[in-house]
Amino acid sequence: MLTMSAIPIPILPAIQLKRILYATDLSEASRAALPIVSAIARRYGSHVYAAHIWSPPPYSIVSPEALSIMGEEQQNAIREVLEDFLHANELSGIPVTPILGRGEPAGELKRIVRENRINLAIVSTHGRTGFRHLLMGSVAEELFRNLPCPVLTVGPNASKRLVTQDEIKHILFPTDLSLESSAVFPYLALVAAEYKSSITVLHIVPAENHRHPSILDEAPILKAEIQRTFCGQTDPACMVNTVVEAGDPVQQILAHARAGNVDLIGFGVRKASEISTHFRNTVPYKIVLQAECPVLTAHYGDGL
């Protein structure tokens, strides 16, 4: 018989988004996140910290003095590009502080989040890797698990519907019913209460298990347990639907997101220290690359 261990779901206070981090590599692809940065900042009166992290390219045959001069010139040039980048119409009238960091992106952004007490980080990814020592691509999935705050990621397909994000009607919460996967639910409950959204709690029975004759027969019992676990943490005005299905998690999650015209997908994730640092085979990252809406990730210890 399927049973579900009790999962403690903390109840959070109202959403506080006074300090938002917008991480950008200054590419056109990273502009996909600007509409949602703008929408959130205007709704919550947020101050936006726009950060770009760069690493100087190696020069093996120049003196340390020449390298220092070249690095300073490059940094000044990048700072000018960052300031021009932030003149986008989406950020007009919003208080923005540009931050130019130098070094390893995930580590630098983690420092920026802590020093500025960031409530939410917003990034975009195009899924490519290895370009110009800059930010997005292979780094984006590291931020899911390293930054000490929730991360909202805009994938390469999300921009198709991200003209404005002033309404969030439908939220999808895929969960494997582990403690780690529940970490994002308090934030989803707050968003649902704020926007009067519905939440679909989706549990996918792995493909290797779904042929067991008792698994899906006991799905109604499991659905009832899921309903009891999560419904008590949501606003009574918000509808919570529970779905238990079998199959490939990525395919099923994307299918439900498209069929339900979902505006936000939420994942609870493990911290980077708890798993391999090679993330691109994980379900959350695969969903980010293919989903047509933003993906919110959080792990325990985060805080809006």
N, C-alpha and C positions, 0 to 999 in steps of 0.2 A: 504493500500500500504506500502511495506517495504521501510523504509528510513534509511540512515546511517548518523549519526551526524558527523560533521567534526572532524577529529582526527589530531591534530598537530603532525607531525613527524619531530623531530629535525634532522638536517644534521650534522653528526659528522666529525671531521677531520680524517686523516688516522689512521689506527690501530697502537696503541702503546702498545706493549706487552713486555716491558723491565723488568717487575717484575711479576713473576708468583708464585702463592702459590699452592703447591702440598700438600694436606692434606691426611695423611695416618694413618691407625690404625696398620700398620706393618704386616698385614695379607697377605696371598697369594692373596686373592681376591682384595686387594687394588693395587696390581701390575698391574692390568688390565689397569690402567690409565697411566702407565709409557711410553708406546709407543707414546701416544699423547702428553704427557709432553715433551718428547724428540723431537718430530717433530716440535712442536710449538717453543720450546726454540731455536732449531737450525735455524729455518726459520727467527725468529725475533731477534736473538742474545740476548735472555732473560737470566736473572739471576733467578734461581729457589730457592724459599724458601720452604724447605721441613719441614712440621710441623706435629708433633704428640702431641696430648693432652691426658694426663692421669690423673686419679683420684685415690688416694690411697684408698685401701679397708678399711672399718671400723674395728677397733680393740677395742672391748668394754671393755676388761679386762686388758689392758696394761697401763702403766704410760705414761704421756705426753713425758717424756724423751725418753723412749723406742720407742714410736710411731715416734718421730722425727728421731731417728737413723734408724728405719726400713724404713721410707719414703725416707730418703736420700740414703740408700742402693738400694732401688727399683728404684729410679730415675736414679742413676748412671748405673744400669743394663739396664734400658730402653734406656738410651742415647747411650750405646754401641750397642744395637740392631739397633737403628735408624741409626747410622753411618755405620754399616755393611750393612743395607738395602739399603743405598744410594750408595753402590759400584756396583749397577746394571749396566750392559753393556749399557743400554739405556741412562744412564746419563754420560757416559764417555766423558770427554772433555767439559762438560757444567758446568759453575760456580754454585755451590749449597751451600746454607747456611742451615744447620740443625737447627731447632728450636724445643725445647722440652718445651711444656707448661703444666701447671698443673691447673686443675679446670674444670669448665663446658665448654664442647667443643665449642658450638656455640659462647658463649661470648668470650672465649679466641681467637678463630679464627678471630672474628670481630676485636678484639684489634690488632692482628697481621696484619690484612689487612690494618688498618688505620696507624699503626706505620711505616709500610714498604711501604706504598703507592702502594699496589698491584693493578695491572691492571686486572688480571683474576685469579680466583680460579679454580682448577681442583680437583675433588674428584671422588671416585668410591663408589658404594654401592652394597651390595649383598642382600639387602632387609630384612635381619634378624634383630632382636632386642635383647637387653638385654644380651650382651656377654661381660664380663670382664671389664666393665666400660670404654671401649675404644671408638673409634671414629665413625666408619661408621654404616651403618644400619639405626637405627631410627633417627640418627642425620642428615643424609645427606639431607633429605627434609627440615629441619630447615634452612640449609645454603642457600637454594633457596631464602629465604625471609629475612634473617637476615644480610647476608654479604653485605657491601656497595660496591660491585663490581659484574660484571657478574660471573656466576658460570657455568662451564662446567662439567657435570656429566656423568660418564661412568657407565652404568648399568650392571647388571649381564649377559645380553645377548649380550652386545656390543662387548665384547672381541673376539667374534667369527670372526669378520671382522676387528679388530683393530690391525692388524700386523703393518701397517704404516698408517699414516693419512696425507700423503703429497699432496693428491688431494681431493678437495671437489667439486664435480660436481653438486650435486643436494641437494637443501635445502628445507625443508618443514616448513612453518610458519602457524600453526593452530591459528586462532583468533576468539574470540567471538565478535569482533568489538568494544570492550570497550577500553577506554583510557589505562587502565593497560596492556591489552594484546598487545598493540602496542609498549610497552617500549623496547622490544627486537629487533624490526625491524631495527633501525639504525645500530645495530651491524651486523645483517644478511646482510644488504645492503653492509656494508664494506667488509665482508667476500666474498660476491658474486663478488664484484669488484676486490678483490685481486686474487681470484681463477677462475674468469670468470665462475661462477656458474649460474645455473638457480634457480629461486625461485618459489615455488608453494604456493600461499596464499590459505589456506583452511578454509572455514567457514562451520561449521556443524549446521544445524537447529536442535535444541533439539528434541528428540523423541516425547515429549509431544505436540510439536507444528507442526510437519511435516504433520499431517493429515488435518490441516486447508487448504481449497481448494486454497487460494490465495498465500500461502507461496512459494511453488516451482514454481507456475506460474510466480511469480515476480522475480525469481532467476536471469534472464538475466539483469534486471535493477540493482539489488544489485551487481552483478558481475561487471557491468560497473562502479558503484560507488567505489567499492573496487579497481578496476584497476586504476582509477583516483587518489585515495588516496595514493596508495603505489608506483605506477610505477614512479612517478616523483622523488622519492628519491633513485632510483637505477641507476647504470651505464647503459648508453644506450646499451652497448654490452651485458648486462645480460638479459636473457629472464625471464619474469614474467608471470606465468600462474595463473589463478583465478578459483577456484572450489567452488561451493556451493552445498552441498548435505544434506540429512536428515539421521538421525539415531543416534546411540550411539556414542558419541564423541571419546571415547577410541578405540572402534573397527574400526571406520572409519579412524582415524589418523594412527593407526598401519597398516591398509590395504593399505593406500596410501603410507606409508613409505616403505613397502615391495615391492609393485608394482612398485614404482618409483626408487627403489634401492637408497634410500635417504642416504646421508652421514652425515647430520646434521639436527636436529629438534630444532626449537627455540620457546620458550614460554616467553611472558611477564607475570609477576606474581605480585600479591599484596605483600606488605611488611607484615611481621609477625604481626605487631601491628594492621593491618587492618582486620585480620581474626582470626579464631580459630588457636591455635597452634597444633591442631591434623591434620596433613597434609596428612596422608596416604590414605585418600579417595579422594584426589584431582586428577584431570586429569593429570597434569604434572608428579606427582609422579608415577602414574600408568603407564604412558608412559615410564618413566625412567626405571622401572623394566622390561618392556617387549620389548623395542625398541632394534634394532640391530645396532644402531649408537648412538653416544653421543648426549646429549641434553643440549642446551645452554639456561639458564634462566637469566632474568634481570628484574629489576624494576626501576622506575624513580628515579634518583639520583645516579645510577651507572655510571661508566665511564671506558672505556678501556683506 
